[in-house]
Amino acid sequence: MNVLVYLSPDPTTSSNLKEKPSRLGTASPFIYLKGIREITWGLNFLALQYYQQDFAITIFAGVVSLAELGDGWTVWANGGERLKMKAFGHLAVDLGTAAWFLWRALQ
């Protein structure tokens, strides 16, 4: 999502379930925070890879996986029936990141 959140903010992609009016459009301001968070994660991965910090990449992947798990749980617990399927999207990404983390950690 990251950069796409700025190009076409969609209120249905927001982890914040109580949307508020915003000068930024119809999307919740919190979706912009989520976009910033994910962009900084990507930049961090790129910087760590550039400096060949493989162990740090592995640790950071584990931390990101925990944050994604929190996103999925938040959407599942608070989103009601309308957003239950979105929670599966969060959890699917989390499973991929967690698997990548475990694969790196066990090498």
C-alpha positions in Angstrom: 0.0 0.0 0.0 2.6 2.6 1.2 3.0 5.1 -1.7 -0.4 4.2 -3.1 -2.1 5.6 0.0 -1.0 9.1 -1.1 -2.0 8.7 -4.7 -5.5 7.4 -4.1 -6.5 7.2 -0.4 -9.3 4.8 0.1 -11.1 5.0 3.4 -11.9 1.2 3.3 -8.1 0.5 3.6 -7.8 2.3 6.9 -6.8 0.4 10.0 -8.6 3.2 11.9 -12.1 2.1 12.2 -13.7 5.3 13.4 -13.2 7.6 10.4 -13.1 11.3 11.0 -13.6 14.2 8.6 -10.2 15.3 7.3 -8.8 18.1 5.2 -6.9 15.3 3.5 -10.1 14.0 1.8 -12.5 11.2 2.7 -9.8 8.9 4.1 -9.0 8.8 7.8 -5.8 10.7 8.7 -4.6 7.5 10.3 -4.3 5.8 6.9 -1.7 8.4 6.0 0.2 7.5 9.2 0.1 3.8 8.2 1.4 4.8 4.8 4.3 6.7 6.4 5.0 3.8 8.7 5.2 1.4 5.8 7.4 3.7 3.7 9.9 4.1 6.5 10.0 0.3 7.0 10.8 -0.1 3.3 13.5 2.5 3.4 14.9 0.8 6.5 15.1 -2.5 4.7 16.8 -0.9 1.8 19.4 0.9 4.0 20.1 -2.3 6.0 20.5 -4.3 2.7 22.8 -1.6 1.2 25.1 -1.8 4.2 24.9 -5.6 4.2 23.4 -5.8 7.7 21.8 -9.3 7.3 21.3 -10.0 11.0 19.6 -6.6 11.4 17.3 -7.3 8.5 16.2 -10.5 10.1 15.5 -8.9 13.4 13.6 -6.0 11.7 11.5 -8.5 9.7 10.4 -10.1 13.0 9.5 -6.7 14.4 7.5 -5.8 11.3 5.7 -9.2 11.5 4.6 -8.4 15.0 3.3 -5.0 13.9 1.4 -6.5 11.0 -0.1 -9.1 13.4 -1.3 -6.2 15.5 -2.9 -4.5 12.5 -4.7 -7.7 11.6 -5.9 -8.2 15.1 -7.1 -4.6 15.5 -9.1 -4.8 12.2 -10.6 -8.2 13.2 -11.5 -7.2 16.7 -12.9 -3.8 16.0 -14.0 -3.7 12.4 -17.2 -5.6 12.6 -18.5 -7.9 9.8 -17.7 -5.2 7.2 -14.0 -5.4 7.7 -13.4 -9.1 8.7 -12.1 -9.9 5.2 -9.7 -7.0 5.4 -8.3 -8.6 8.5 -7.4 -11.7 6.5 -5.5 -9.5 4.1 -3.4 -8.1 7.0 -2.9 -11.6 8.4 -1.9 -13.0 5.0 0.8 -10.4 4.6 1.9 -11.1 8.2 2.2 -14.8 7.5 4.4 -14.1 4.6 6.6 -11.8 6.6 6.7 -14.2 9.5 7.7 -17.1 7.2 10.5 -14.9 5.7 11.7 -14.0 9.2 11.8 -17.6 10.3 13.5 -18.7 7.1 16.2 -16.1 7.6 16.5 -16.8 11.4 16.9 -20.5 10.9 19.7 -20.3 8.3 
